[in-house]
Amino acid sequence: MPRVGGKVKTNRSLAKRIKLTKKGKIKRWKGGYSHYALRKDKKYKRQAKKAVIMEKKHPRYDKIVKMIEPSL
């Protein structure tokens, strides 16, 4: 819940994990790549390295962007 009368601040934990592209899409990386890596398939680990692009039509897009850049 936001503070009453205080500054509007960026959610730093989220801002470190994702980036906004020039076209306004969200670029994020999958988790779970290194933890218990011996148990996971090579295919899973290879796909987890790649970034995932979240389109503007994603249901949580507006909420995430507001957390990163509250001024928007």
C-alpha positions as CSV (number, residue, x, y, z in Angstrom):
1,M,0.0,0.0,0.0
2,P,1.5,3.4,-1.0
3,R,2.4,5.9,1.7
4,V,0.1,8.8,2.2
5,G,1.8,12.1,1.6
6,G,5.2,10.5,0.8
7,K,7.2,10.1,-2.3
8,V,6.2,7.7,-5.0
9,K,9.1,5.3,-5.2
10,T,10.2,2.6,-7.7
11,N,10.1,-1.0,-6.6
12,R,13.8,-1.6,-6.7
13,S,13.6,-5.4,-6.3
14,L,11.5,-5.6,-9.5
15,A,13.5,-2.9,-11.3
16,K,16.7,-5.0,-11.0
17,R,15.0,-8.1,-12.5
18,I,13.3,-6.7,-15.5
19,K,13.9,-4.0,-18.2
20,L,11.6,-2.0,-20.4
21,T,12.5,-2.1,-24.1
22,K,12.3,0.9,-26.4
23,K,8.9,-0.2,-27.7
24,G,7.6,-0.4,-24.1
25,K,7.6,-4.2,-23.8
26,I,8.9,-5.9,-20.6
27,K,12.0,-8.1,-20.8
28,R,12.5,-10.6,-18.0
29,W,14.5,-13.7,-17.3
30,K,13.3,-17.0,-16.0
31,G,14.2,-18.1,-12.5
32,G,15.4,-21.4,-11.1
33,Y,18.4,-21.7,-13.5
34,S,21.2,-22.4,-11.0
35,H,19.4,-23.8,-7.9
36,Y,19.5,-27.7,-8.0
37,A,20.7,-27.5,-11.5
38,L,21.9,-31.2,-11.6
39,R,18.3,-32.4,-11.3
40,K,17.0,-30.3,-14.2
41,D,16.9,-31.2,-17.9
42,K,19.4,-29.6,-20.3
43,K,16.5,-28.4,-22.3
44,Y,15.0,-26.6,-19.3
45,K,18.3,-25.0,-18.3
46,R,19.0,-23.9,-21.9
47,Q,15.5,-22.3,-22.2
48,A,15.8,-20.7,-18.8
49,K,18.9,-18.7,-20.0
50,K,16.8,-16.9,-22.6
51,A,14.9,-13.7,-21.9
52,V,11.2,-13.6,-22.1
53,I,9.4,-10.6,-23.7
54,M,6.1,-9.6,-22.1
55,E,3.7,-7.9,-24.5
56,K,1.6,-4.9,-23.6
57,K,-1.6,-6.9,-23.8
58,H,-0.4,-9.2,-20.9
59,P,-2.9,-8.9,-18.0
60,R,-0.3,-7.8,-15.4
61,Y,1.6,-5.4,-17.8
62,D,0.1,-2.2,-16.4
63,K,0.7,-3.2,-12.8
64,I,4.3,-4.1,-13.4
65,V,5.1,-0.9,-15.4
66,K,3.6,1.2,-12.6
67,M,5.9,-0.5,-10.1
68,I,9.0,0.2,-12.2
69,E,8.2,3.7,-13.3
70,P,5.6,5.2,-10.9
71,S,5.6,8.5,-12.7
72,L,4.0,7.0,-15.8
